[in-house]
Amino acid sequence: MKRKLTLIFLFSLLQGGLFAQKKIDTDSLLTVTNRYLNVDKNYSEAKKLGHLGIRLAPAYYDFHIALGRAFRFTKEIDSARYYFNQVITNNTKYKEAFLYMAQIEIESKNAKEAKSILDKAIHLHPAEIDFYWLKLSAIELENDDLKTLAYLKEFEAKFPNENRIKSRMLDLKLNSNSDRIGIGTTLTTFDRSGIGPWYLSNLQFVRQRKKLTLIGRFNYSDRQSYGKSIGNGTLTEIESYVKWTKKHYSFGNIGIGSATLFPKLRLNYSSFIQIASKWEIEVGLRYNRNTASENYAVAAGIGTYMGSGWLNLKSYLNLDSQKKYPSFTANYRYYIKSRYDYYSASLGYGTSPDERETLSQYEQRVPLNSYRIGLGYSKVIYKKFILGLQGNFNRQEYLPKKYQNELSLLLQLQYLF
């Protein structure tokens, strides 16, 4: 039926003196062509009318635009390039021709050609912000964070009131190259008389690069009873994250501490491998040595992205005794903006060798029951600080069938520079 209406429409145009009133009739023809493109999605008919329009009005480049779009929709990319290039070569006032042509090159991963087209477009239309955003997409294809950051600075200088540019710069710094210094403190209270509170403070420096992240951390712990300190100690750590391939990275940690509240030697390692597109598996080892003892544990975990969230399930199993005592942890993060803007929740059972607060009691706690729940929040503020808050509740068995309640509150602040 629509095909018949189109033929009737074209016949009426010819009957009404199409060649005598080319401008009015070609406008009407273009309207029908675009309707086939945008509303009916009938690309074969749109192509026929586009070719007719070019024959009737060769310099009316809207028909070239329409034909280029039609060929793009039907994945005939070389033909789409031809018609968009005809417009760019003969009439540079058509901004959309530059946009469509650049989009094609970006989709084809042809960064060099896309940048060439967009440089010409920006030279001719310097106030069109869409060209700058597309050029950013083209530059990002090269996977060079320093080049991307340099371009973003130029982009921001051109459009200083565009907050989206500042957000992209921040995201790039947080996710690739950044240096951070941070302080944190954890307060743990107990519902048993004469126990606690415990204080754990840390100072850390993070140097993050695309392939390697290094962290230096100094921890200080003080435990009190009836308002007096009954023990304190320090733990100095060096931590690394190494990205070996796109789907494989590793974590390593070396710590040297005082034997009272921390192990004298702490060694941790995990290997992470991405499987499919949204899943990640972890396999690792944990080792802690004190003055009179040492303990080993294996770690295994799996994580997956769920929309804007990340769910991770992890288990530890001690290897230094005949009887095995597994622990389990489930962590969930819901990301709001960047990787440092999120809400978190956790559930756990058992004692983990990754918990700094209880490392000195690991051997005593590991055979006993422990039921944990936690909530957390992290936010980037003023584009320079990362604020982290976390609360954890632990129902801990301290003797067989005797329990105590432990409440831990964590405050962390990092400065990005």
Contacts in CASP RR format, 6 or more apart in sequence:
PFRMAT RR
TARGET T0000
AUTHOR 0000-0000-0000
METHOD contacts of the structure
MODEL  1
MKRKLTLIFLFSLLQGGLFAQKKIDTDSLLTVTNRYLNVDKNYSEAKKLG
HLGIRLAPAYYDFHIALGRAFRFTKEIDSARYYFNQVITNNTKYKEAFLY
MAQIEIESKNAKEAKSILDKAIHLHPAEIDFYWLKLSAIELENDDLKTLA
YLKEFEAKFPNENRIKSRMLDLKLNSNSDRIGIGTTLTTFDRSGIGPWYL
SNLQFVRQRKKLTLIGRFNYSDRQSYGKSIGNGTLTEIESYVKWTKKHYS
FGNIGIGSATLFPKLRLNYSSFIQIASKWEIEVGLRYNRNTASENYAVAA
GIGTYMGSGWLNLKSYLNLDSQKKYPSFTANYRYYIKSRYDYYSASLGYG
TSPDERETLSQYEQRVPLNSYRIGLGYSKVIYKKFILGLQGNFNRQEYLP
KKYQNELSLLLQLQYLF
2 40 0 8 1.000
2 42 0 8 1.000
2 45 0 8 1.000
3 45 0 8 1.000
6 32 0 8 1.000
6 45 0 8 1.000
6 49 0 8 1.000
9 28 0 8 1.000
9 32 0 8 1.000
10 29 0 8 1.000
10 52 0 8 1.000
13 25 0 8 1.000
13 28 0 8 1.000
13 29 0 8 1.000
17 25 0 8 1.000
18 25 0 8 1.000
18 56 0 8 1.000
19 56 0 8 1.000
22 56 0 8 1.000
22 57 0 8 1.000
23 57 0 8 1.000
25 56 0 8 1.000
26 53 0 8 1.000
26 56 0 8 1.000
26 57 0 8 1.000
26 60 0 8 1.000
26 63 0 8 1.000
29 49 0 8 1.000
29 50 0 8 1.000
29 52 0 8 1.000
29 53 0 8 1.000
29 56 0 8 1.000
30 53 0 8 1.000
30 60 0 8 1.000
30 62 0 8 1.000
30 63 0 8 1.000
30 66 0 8 1.000
32 49 0 8 1.000
33 46 0 8 1.000
33 49 0 8 1.000
33 50 0 8 1.000
33 53 0 8 1.000
33 63 0 8 1.000
33 66 0 8 1.000
34 46 0 8 1.000
34 66 0 8 1.000
36 42 0 8 1.000
36 43 0 8 1.000
36 45 0 8 1.000
36 46 0 8 1.000
36 49 0 8 1.000
37 43 0 8 1.000
37 46 0 8 1.000
37 66 0 8 1.000
37 69 0 8 1.000
37 70 0 8 1.000
37 73 0 8 1.000
41 73 0 8 1.000
43 70 0 8 1.000
43 73 0 8 1.000
43 74 0 8 1.000
46 66 0 8 1.000
46 67 0 8 1.000
46 70 0 8 1.000
47 67 0 8 1.000
47 70 0 8 1.000
47 71 0 8 1.000
49 66 0 8 1.000
50 63 0 8 1.000
50 66 0 8 1.000
50 67 0 8 1.000
50 70 0 8 1.000
51 67 0 8 1.000
53 60 0 8 1.000
53 63 0 8 1.000
54 60 0 8 1.000
54 63 0 8 1.000
54 64 0 8 1.000
54 67 0 8 1.000
57 63 0 8 1.000
59 90 0 8 1.000
59 91 0 8 1.000
61 86 0 8 1.000
61 87 0 8 1.000
61 90 0 8 1.000
61 91 0 8 1.000
61 94 0 8 1.000
61 97 0 8 1.000
62 94 0 8 1.000
64 83 0 8 1.000
64 84 0 8 1.000
64 86 0 8 1.000
64 87 0 8 1.000
64 97 0 8 1.000
65 83 0 8 1.000
65 84 0 8 1.000
65 87 0 8 1.000
65 94 0 8 1.000
65 96 0 8 1.000
65 97 0 8 1.000
65 100 0 8 1.000
67 79 0 8 1.000
67 83 0 8 1.000
68 79 0 8 1.000
68 80 0 8 1.000
68 82 0 8 1.000
68 83 0 8 1.000
68 84 0 8 1.000
68 100 0 8 1.000
69 80 0 8 1.000
69 100 0 8 1.000
71 77 0 8 1.000
71 79 0 8 1.000
71 80 0 8 1.000
71 83 0 8 1.000
72 80 0 8 1.000
72 100 0 8 1.000
72 104 0 8 1.000
77 104 0 8 1.000
77 108 0 8 1.000
80 100 0 8 1.000
80 104 0 8 1.000
81 101 0 8 1.000
81 104 0 8 1.000
84 97 0 8 1.000
84 100 0 8 1.000
84 101 0 8 1.000
84 104 0 8 1.000
85 101 0 8 1.000
87 94 0 8 1.000
87 97 0 8 1.000
88 94 0 8 1.000
88 97 0 8 1.000
88 98 0 8 1.000
88 101 0 8 1.000
88 117 0 8 1.000
88 120 0 8 1.000
92 124 0 8 1.000
95 121 0 8 1.000
95 125 0 8 1.000
95 128 0 8 1.000
98 117 0 8 1.000
98 118 0 8 1.000
98 120 0 8 1.000
98 121 0 8 1.000
98 125 0 8 1.000
98 131 0 8 1.000
99 121 0 8 1.000
99 130 0 8 1.000
99 131 0 8 1.000
99 134 0 8 1.000
101 117 0 8 1.000
102 114 0 8 1.000
102 117 0 8 1.000
102 118 0 8 1.000
102 121 0 8 1.000
102 131 0 8 1.000
102 134 0 8 1.000
102 135 0 8 1.000
102 138 0 8 1.000
103 134 0 8 1.000
105 111 0 8 1.000
105 113 0 8 1.000
105 114 0 8 1.000
105 117 0 8 1.000
105 138 0 8 1.000
106 114 0 8 1.000
106 134 0 8 1.000
106 137 0 8 1.000
106 138 0 8 1.000
106 141 0 8 1.000
109 141 0 8 1.000
111 138 0 8 1.000
111 139 0 8 1.000
111 141 0 8 1.000
111 142 0 8 1.000
114 134 0 8 1.000
114 135 0 8 1.000
114 137 0 8 1.000
114 138 0 8 1.000
114 141 0 8 1.000
115 135 0 8 1.000
115 138 0 8 1.000
115 139 0 8 1.000
118 131 0 8 1.000
118 134 0 8 1.000
118 135 0 8 1.000
118 138 0 8 1.000
119 135 0 8 1.000
121 128 0 8 1.000
121 131 0 8 1.000
122 128 0 8 1.000
122 131 0 8 1.000
122 132 0 8 1.000
122 135 0 8 1.000
125 131 0 8 1.000
129 159 0 8 1.000
129 162 0 8 1.000
132 155 0 8 1.000
132 158 0 8 1.000
132 159 0 8 1.000
135 151 0 8 1.000
136 148 0 8 1.000
136 151 0 8 1.000
136 152 0 8 1.000
136 155 0 8 1.000
136 168 0 8 1.000
139 147 0 8 1.000
139 148 0 8 1.000
139 151 0 8 1.000
140 148 0 8 1.000
142 148 0 8 1.000
145 172 0 8 1.000
145 176 0 8 1.000
145 177 0 8 1.000
145 210 0 8 1.000
146 177 0 8 1.000
148 172 0 8 1.000
149 169 0 8 1.000
149 172 0 8 1.000
149 173 0 8 1.000
149 177 0 8 1.000
152 165 0 8 1.000
152 168 0 8 1.000
152 169 0 8 1.000
152 172 0 8 1.000
153 169 0 8 1.000
155 162 0 8 1.000
155 165 0 8 1.000
156 162 0 8 1.000
156 165 0 8 1.000
156 166 0 8 1.000
156 169 0 8 1.000
159 165 0 8 1.000
166 383 0 8 1.000
167 337 0 8 1.000
170 338 0 8 1.000
170 380 0 8 1.000
170 383 0 8 1.000
171 337 0 8 1.000
171 338 0 8 1.000
173 416 0 8 1.000
174 338 0 8 1.000
174 339 0 8 1.000
174 340 0 8 1.000
174 380 0 8 1.000
174 416 0 8 1.000
175 338 0 8 1.000
175 339 0 8 1.000
176 208 0 8 1.000
176 209 0 8 1.000
176 210 0 8 1.000
177 208 0 8 1.000
177 209 0 8 1.000
177 210 0 8 1.000
178 206 0 8 1.000
178 208 0 8 1.000
178 416 0 8 1.000
179 205 0 8 1.000
179 206 0 8 1.000
179 207 0 8 1.000
179 208 0 8 1.000
179 416 0 8 1.000
179 417 0 8 1.000
180 205 0 8 1.000
180 206 0 8 1.000
180 208 0 8 1.000
180 386 0 8 1.000
180 414 0 8 1.000
180 415 0 8 1.000
180 416 0 8 1.000
180 417 0 8 1.000
181 203 0 8 1.000
181 204 0 8 1.000
181 205 0 8 1.000
181 206 0 8 1.000
181 414 0 8 1.000
181 415 0 8 1.000
181 417 0 8 1.000
182 203 0 8 1.000
182 204 0 8 1.000
182 205 0 8 1.000
182 206 0 8 1.000
182 412 0 8 1.000
182 413 0 8 1.000
182 414 0 8 1.000
182 415 0 8 1.000
183 201 0 8 1.000
183 202 0 8 1.000
183 203 0 8 1.000
183 204 0 8 1.000
183 412 0 8 1.000
183 413 0 8 1.000
184 201 0 8 1.000
184 202 0 8 1.000
184 203 0 8 1.000
184 410 0 8 1.000
184 411 0 8 1.000
184 412 0 8 1.000
184 413 0 8 1.000
185 199 0 8 1.000
185 200 0 8 1.000
185 201 0 8 1.000
185 202 0 8 1.000
185 410 0 8 1.000
185 411 0 8 1.000
186 198 0 8 1.000
186 199 0 8 1.000
186 200 0 8 1.000
186 201 0 8 1.000
186 357 0 8 1.000
186 408 0 8 1.000
186 409 0 8 1.000
186 410 0 8 1.000
186 411 0 8 1.000
187 197 0 8 1.000
187 198 0 8 1.000
187 199 0 8 1.000
187 408 0 8 1.000
187 409 0 8 1.000
188 196 0 8 1.000
188 197 0 8 1.000
188 198 0 8 1.000
188 199 0 8 1.000
188 200 0 8 1.000
188 357 0 8 1.000
188 406 0 8 1.000
188 407 0 8 1.000
188 408 0 8 1.000
188 409 0 8 1.000
189 196 0 8 1.000
189 197 0 8 1.000
189 406 0 8 1.000
189 407 0 8 1.000
189 408 0 8 1.000
190 196 0 8 1.000
190 197 0 8 1.000
190 404 0 8 1.000
190 405 0 8 1.000
190 406 0 8 1.000
191 404 0 8 1.000
191 405 0 8 1.000
191 406 0 8 1.000
192 398 0 8 1.000
192 404 0 8 1.000
194 225 0 8 1.000
194 226 0 8 1.000
195 225 0 8 1.000
195 404 0 8 1.000
196 223 0 8 1.000
196 224 0 8 1.000
196 225 0 8 1.000
197 224 0 8 1.000
198 221 0 8 1.000
198 222 0 8 1.000
198 223 0 8 1.000
198 224 0 8 1.000
198 357 0 8 1.000
199 221 0 8 1.000
199 222 0 8 1.000
199 223 0 8 1.000
199 224 0 8 1.000
200 219 0 8 1.000
200 220 0 8 1.000
200 221 0 8 1.000
200 356 0 8 1.000
200 357 0 8 1.000
201 219 0 8 1.000
201 220 0 8 1.000
201 221 0 8 1.000
202 217 0 8 1.000
202 218 0 8 1.000
202 219 0 8 1.000
202 220 0 8 1.000
203 217 0 8 1.000
203 218 0 8 1.000
204 215 0 8 1.000
204 216 0 8 1.000
204 217 0 8 1.000
204 218 0 8 1.000
205 215 0 8 1.000
205 216 0 8 1.000
205 217 0 8 1.000
206 213 0 8 1.000
206 214 0 8 1.000
206 215 0 8 1.000
206 216 0 8 1.000
206 414 0 8 1.000
207 213 0 8 1.000
207 214 0 8 1.000
207 215 0 8 1.000
210 243 0 8 1.000
211 242 0 8 1.000
211 243 0 8 1.000
212 240 0 8 1.000
212 241 0 8 1.000
212 242 0 8 1.000
212 243 0 8 1.000
213 240 0 8 1.000
213 241 0 8 1.000
214 238 0 8 1.000
214 239 0 8 1.000
214 240 0 8 1.000
215 237 0 8 1.000
215 238 0 8 1.000
215 239 0 8 1.000
215 240 0 8 1.000
216 237 0 8 1.000
216 238 0 8 1.000
216 239 0 8 1.000
217 236 0 8 1.000
217 237 0 8 1.000
217 238 0 8 1.000
217 239 0 8 1.000
218 234 0 8 1.000
218 235 0 8 1.000
218 236 0 8 1.000
218 237 0 8 1.000
219 234 0 8 1.000
219 235 0 8 1.000
219 236 0 8 1.000
219 237 0 8 1.000
219 262 0 8 1.000
219 356 0 8 1.000
220 232 0 8 1.000
220 233 0 8 1.000
220 234 0 8 1.000
221 232 0 8 1.000
221 233 0 8 1.000
221 234 0 8 1.000
221 235 0 8 1.000
221 261 0 8 1.000
221 262 0 8 1.000
221 356 0 8 1.000
221 357 0 8 1.000
222 229 0 8 1.000
222 231 0 8 1.000
222 232 0 8 1.000
222 233 0 8 1.000
223 229 0 8 1.000
223 230 0 8 1.000
223 231 0 8 1.000
223 232 0 8 1.000
223 261 0 8 1.000
224 230 0 8 1.000
231 260 0 8 1.000
231 261 0 8 1.000
232 260 0 8 1.000
232 261 0 8 1.000
233 257 0 8 1.000
233 258 0 8 1.000
233 260 0 8 1.000
233 261 0 8 1.000
233 262 0 8 1.000
234 257 0 8 1.000
234 258 0 8 1.000
234 262 0 8 1.000
235 255 0 8 1.000
235 256 0 8 1.000
235 257 0 8 1.000
235 258 0 8 1.000
235 262 0 8 1.000
235 263 0 8 1.000
235 266 0 8 1.000
235 356 0 8 1.000
235 359 0 8 1.000
236 255 0 8 1.000
236 256 0 8 1.000
236 257 0 8 1.000
237 253 0 8 1.000
237 254 0 8 1.000
237 255 0 8 1.000
237 256 0 8 1.000
237 266 0 8 1.000
238 253 0 8 1.000
238 254 0 8 1.000
238 255 0 8 1.000
239 251 0 8 1.000
239 252 0 8 1.000
239 253 0 8 1.000
239 254 0 8 1.000
240 251 0 8 1.000
240 252 0 8 1.000
240 253 0 8 1.000
241 249 0 8 1.000
241 250 0 8 1.000
241 251 0 8 1.000
241 252 0 8 1.000
242 249 0 8 1.000
242 250 0 8 1.000
243 249 0 8 1.000
244 250 0 8 1.000
246 274 0 8 1.000
247 273 0 8 1.000
247 274 0 8 1.000
247 275 0 8 1.000
248 271 0 8 1.000
248 272 0 8 1.000
248 273 0 8 1.000
248 274 0 8 1.000
249 272 0 8 1.000
250 269 0 8 1.000
250 270 0 8 1.000
250 271 0 8 1.000
250 272 0 8 1.000
251 268 0 8 1.000
251 269 0 8 1.000
251 270 0 8 1.000
251 271 0 8 1.000
251 272 0 8 1.000
252 268 0 8 1.000
252 269 0 8 1.000
252 270 0 8 1.000
253 266 0 8 1.000
253 267 0 8 1.000
253 268 0 8 1.000
253 269 0 8 1.000
254 266 0 8 1.000
254 267 0 8 1.000
255 263 0 8 1.000
255 265 0 8 1.000
255 266 0 8 1.000
255 267 0 8 1.000
256 264 0 8 1.000
256 265 0 8 1.000
256 266 0 8 1.000
257 263 0 8 1.000
257 264 0 8 1.000
257 265 0 8 1.000
257 266 0 8 1.000
258 264 0 8 1.000
259 290 0 8 1.000
259 291 0 8 1.000
260 360 0 8 1.000
261 359 0 8 1.000
261 360 0 8 1.000
262 356 0 8 1.000
262 359 0 8 1.000
262 360 0 8 1.000
263 288 0 8 1.000
263 289 0 8 1.000
263 290 0 8 1.000
263 359 0 8 1.000
263 360 0 8 1.000
264 289 0 8 1.000
264 290 0 8 1.000
264 291 0 8 1.000
265 287 0 8 1.000
265 288 0 8 1.000
265 289 0 8 1.000
266 287 0 8 1.000
266 288 0 8 1.000
266 289 0 8 1.000
266 359 0 8 1.000
267 285 0 8 1.000
267 286 0 8 1.000
267 287 0 8 1.000
267 288 0 8 1.000
268 284 0 8 1.000
268 285 0 8 1.000
268 286 0 8 1.000
268 287 0 8 1.000
268 354 0 8 1.000
269 284 0 8 1.000
269 285 0 8 1.000
270 282 0 8 1.000
270 283 0 8 1.000
270 284 0 8 1.000
270 285 0 8 1.000
270 299 0 8 1.000
271 282 0 8 1.000
271 283 0 8 1.000
271 284 0 8 1.000
272 280 0 8 1.000
272 281 0 8 1.000
272 282 0 8 1.000
273 280 0 8 1.000
273 281 0 8 1.000
274 280 0 8 1.000
275 281 0 8 1.000
278 304 0 8 1.000
278 305 0 8 1.000
279 302 0 8 1.000
279 303 0 8 1.000
279 304 0 8 1.000
280 302 0 8 1.000
280 303 0 8 1.000
280 304 0 8 1.000
281 300 0 8 1.000
281 301 0 8 1.000
281 302 0 8 1.000
281 303 0 8 1.000
282 299 0 8 1.000
282 300 0 8 1.000
282 301 0 8 1.000
282 302 0 8 1.000
282 303 0 8 1.000
282 314 0 8 1.000
283 298 0 8 1.000
283 299 0 8 1.000
283 300 0 8 1.000
283 301 0 8 1.000
284 298 0 8 1.000
284 299 0 8 1.000
284 300 0 8 1.000
285 296 0 8 1.000
285 297 0 8 1.000
285 298 0 8 1.000
285 299 0 8 1.000
286 296 0 8 1.000
286 297 0 8 1.000
286 298 0 8 1.000
286 299 0 8 1.000
286 316 0 8 1.000
286 353 0 8 1.000
286 354 0 8 1.000
287 294 0 8 1.000
287 295 0 8 1.000
287 296 0 8 1.000
287 297 0 8 1.000
288 294 0 8 1.000
288 295 0 8 1.000
288 353 0 8 1.000
288 359 0 8 1.000
288 362 0 8 1.000
290 360 0 8 1.000
293 363 0 8 1.000
294 320 0 8 1.000
295 318 0 8 1.000
295 319 0 8 1.000
295 320 0 8 1.000
295 353 0 8 1.000
295 362 0 8 1.000
295 363 0 8 1.000
295 366 0 8 1.000
296 318 0 8 1.000
296 319 0 8 1.000
296 320 0 8 1.000
297 316 0 8 1.000
297 317 0 8 1.000
297 318 0 8 1.000
297 319 0 8 1.000
297 320 0 8 1.000
297 353 0 8 1.000
298 316 0 8 1.000
298 317 0 8 1.000
298 319 0 8 1.000
299 314 0 8 1.000
299 315 0 8 1.000
299 316 0 8 1.000
299 354 0 8 1.000
300 314 0 8 1.000
300 315 0 8 1.000
301 312 0 8 1.000
301 313 0 8 1.000
301 314 0 8 1.000
301 315 0 8 1.000
302 312 0 8 1.000
302 313 0 8 1.000
303 310 0 8 1.000
303 311 0 8 1.000
303 312 0 8 1.000
303 313 0 8 1.000
304 310 0 8 1.000
304 311 0 8 1.000
308 334 0 8 1.000
308 335 0 8 1.000
308 336 0 8 1.000
309 332 0 8 1.000
309 333 0 8 1.000
309 334 0 8 1.000
309 335 0 8 1.000
310 332 0 8 1.000
310 333 0 8 1.000
310 335 0 8 1.000
311 330 0 8 1.000
311 331 0 8 1.000
311 332 0 8 1.000
312 330 0 8 1.000
312 331 0 8 1.000
312 332 0 8 1.000
313 328 0 8 1.000
313 329 0 8 1.000
313 330 0 8 1.000
314 328 0 8 1.000
314 329 0 8 1.000
314 330 0 8 1.000
314 331 0 8 1.000
315 326 0 8 1.000
315 327 0 8 1.000
315 328 0 8 1.000
315 329 0 8 1.000
316 326 0 8 1.000
316 327 0 8 1.000
316 352 0 8 1.000
316 353 0 8 1.000
316 354 0 8 1.000
317 324 0 8 1.000
317 325 0 8 1.000
317 326 0 8 1.000
317 327 0 8 1.000
318 324 0 8 1.000
318 325 0 8 1.000
318 353 0 8 1.000
318 366 0 8 1.000
323 367 0 8 1.000
325 350 0 8 1.000
325 351 0 8 1.000
325 366 0 8 1.000
325 367 0 8 1.000
326 350 0 8 1.000
327 348 0 8 1.000
327 349 0 8 1.000
327 350 0 8 1.000
327 351 0 8 1.000
327 352 0 8 1.000
327 366 0 8 1.000
327 370 0 8 1.000
328 348 0 8 1.000
328 349 0 8 1.000
328 350 0 8 1.000
329 346 0 8 1.000
329 347 0 8 1.000
329 348 0 8 1.000
329 352 0 8 1.000
329 372 0 8 1.000
330 346 0 8 1.000
330 347 0 8 1.000
330 348 0 8 1.000
331 344 0 8 1.000
331 345 0 8 1.000
331 346 0 8 1.000
332 344 0 8 1.000
332 345 0 8 1.000
332 346 0 8 1.000
333 342 0 8 1.000
333 343 0 8 1.000
333 344 0 8 1.000
334 342 0 8 1.000
334 343 0 8 1.000
334 344 0 8 1.000
335 341 0 8 1.000
335 342 0 8 1.000
336 342 0 8 1.000
336 343 0 8 1.000
336 379 0 8 1.000
337 380 0 8 1.000
338 380 0 8 1.000
340 378 0 8 1.000
340 379 0 8 1.000
340 380 0 8 1.000
340 386 0 8 1.000
341 378 0 8 1.000
341 379 0 8 1.000
341 380 0 8 1.000
342 377 0 8 1.000
342 378 0 8 1.000
343 375 0 8 1.000
343 376 0 8 1.000
343 377 0 8 1.000
344 374 0 8 1.000
344 375 0 8 1.000
344 376 0 8 1.000
344 377 0 8 1.000
344 378 0 8 1.000
344 390 0 8 1.000
345 374 0 8 1.000
345 375 0 8 1.000
345 376 0 8 1.000
346 372 0 8 1.000
346 373 0 8 1.000
346 374 0 8 1.000
346 375 0 8 1.000
346 392 0 8 1.000
347 372 0 8 1.000
347 373 0 8 1.000
347 374 0 8 1.000
348 370 0 8 1.000
348 371 0 8 1.000
348 372 0 8 1.000
348 373 0 8 1.000
349 369 0 8 1.000
349 370 0 8 1.000
349 371 0 8 1.000
349 372 0 8 1.000
350 365 0 8 1.000
350 366 0 8 1.000
350 369 0 8 1.000
350 370 0 8 1.000
350 371 0 8 1.000
350 372 0 8 1.000
351 358 0 8 1.000
351 362 0 8 1.000
351 365 0 8 1.000
351 366 0 8 1.000
351 368 0 8 1.000
351 370 0 8 1.000
353 359 0 8 1.000
353 362 0 8 1.000
357 408 0 8 1.000
358 365 0 8 1.000
365 396 0 8 1.000
368 396 0 8 1.000
368 397 0 8 1.000
368 398 0 8 1.000
368 399 0 8 1.000
368 400 0 8 1.000
369 395 0 8 1.000
369 396 0 8 1.000
369 397 0 8 1.000
369 403 0 8 1.000
370 394 0 8 1.000
370 395 0 8 1.000
370 396 0 8 1.000
370 397 0 8 1.000
371 394 0 8 1.000
371 395 0 8 1.000
372 392 0 8 1.000
372 393 0 8 1.000
372 394 0 8 1.000
372 395 0 8 1.000
373 392 0 8 1.000
373 393 0 8 1.000
374 390 0 8 1.000
374 391 0 8 1.000
374 392 0 8 1.000
374 393 0 8 1.000
375 390 0 8 1.000
375 391 0 8 1.000
376 388 0 8 1.000
376 389 0 8 1.000
376 390 0 8 1.000
376 391 0 8 1.000
377 388 0 8 1.000
377 389 0 8 1.000
377 390 0 8 1.000
378 386 0 8 1.000
378 387 0 8 1.000
378 388 0 8 1.000
378 389 0 8 1.000
379 386 0 8 1.000
379 387 0 8 1.000
379 388 0 8 1.000
380 386 0 8 1.000
380 387 0 8 1.000
380 416 0 8 1.000
381 387 0 8 1.000
383 416 0 8 1.000
384 415 0 8 1.000
384 416 0 8 1.000
384 417 0 8 1.000
385 413 0 8 1.000
385 414 0 8 1.000
385 415 0 8 1.000
385 416 0 8 1.000
386 412 0 8 1.000
386 413 0 8 1.000
386 414 0 8 1.000
386 416 0 8 1.000
387 412 0 8 1.000
387 413 0 8 1.000
388 410 0 8 1.000
388 411 0 8 1.000
388 412 0 8 1.000
388 413 0 8 1.000
389 410 0 8 1.000
389 411 0 8 1.000
389 412 0 8 1.000
390 408 0 8 1.000
390 409 0 8 1.000
390 410 0 8 1.000
390 412 0 8 1.000
391 407 0 8 1.000
391 408 0 8 1.000
391 409 0 8 1.000
391 410 0 8 1.000
392 407 0 8 1.000
392 408 0 8 1.000
392 410 0 8 1.000
393 405 0 8 1.000
393 406 0 8 1.000
393 407 0 8 1.000
393 408 0 8 1.000
394 405 0 8 1.000
394 406 0 8 1.000
394 407 0 8 1.000
394 408 0 8 1.000
395 403 0 8 1.000
395 405 0 8 1.000
395 406 0 8 1.000
396 403 0 8 1.000
396 404 0 8 1.000
396 405 0 8 1.000
396 406 0 8 1.000
397 403 0 8 1.000
398 404 0 8 1.000
END
